[in-house]
Amino acid sequence: MRSFRNPLAGVAALTVALGLAATVGPAAGASTVMPATGQRQNAGCPAGTVMTNAKSAGYRACAPVKESFIKVMDHTVIPNIPVCNECVARATVGIEMGNNVKSASLRAAGSPPEAADGILIEQAAGVNSYFAFWALRTTTGNLMIHPMKAVHVGDVTNAQVAETGTSVTFTVTDHTHPAGSFTLIRSCACTFTTADWAVSALPVGTGTGYYPLPNFGTWKITQASANTSAGPRAISGFGWTKLTLVNQASPPNVLATAGPLNATGDSFIDKWIAAS
């Protein structure tokens, strides 16, 4: 695990639950709102598959019956996010494989497995920082986000998570600044039934809400696809859900939303609307 000198201390192993609570403590300016569920459009998904997400704007796909995801990938360009002198904000844009099937065996084993990588954004004290990250949770414990390499505004990047049955390989390729690239293998006897492509809010701490979203404006995701044993498909080749990030106001306010899929079903644009 590496550490970085950046305006937000302790990011070398930021405990984040893409769906769980973080164990990091609250920071000044942190939001106390909680993102809510997304919009269901999951025709064709196996019964029992959970197709909502409490903290993301993007898309979730489900693996067909008797199949599982073995690879998920995307392509993106890091946008220029305005510096905010008063902001303390965090978010990720990336890909994730999870297992969101409701079953007694998964509940007995603990938390379902999750594996993710992509770009981590951090804002504090008038400084923006960007890192390539990876994250893994097996059936027990917390999901840990690990910043690996510094990346930059305008960098063209690809993210990929691949599962072999006994391990997961995380790859982020920075085509503009190759020093920002990494590949890492971790042991995981995991089965993944869902795949996400999304901008995600990060929790501040248990019961304390989420960090405000950095103002990313618009963020385009392209070449979004996933592989099962039957081969590769775009998002639209699976049952899928469009995820919308909202807070817990009454009525809720939308913080970020995903645009429609393109004609080939492998690209969309996320739009920032509000920080919290």
Buried (B, 14 or more C-beta within 10 A) or exposed (E): EEEBEBBBEEBBBBBBBBBBBBBBEBBEBBBEBBBBBBEEBBEEBBEEBBBBBBBBBBBBBBBBEEBBBBBBBBBBBBBEBEEBEEBBBBBBBBBBBBBBBEEEEBEEEEBBBBBBBBBBBBBBEEBBBBBBBBBBBBBEEBBBBBBBBBBEEEBEBBBBBBBEEEEBBBBBBBEBBEEBBBEBEEEBEBBBBBBBBBBBBBBBBEEBBBBBBBBBEEBBBBBBBBBBEEEBBBBBBBBBBBBBBBBEEEEBEBBBBBBEBBEBBBBBBBBBBBBB
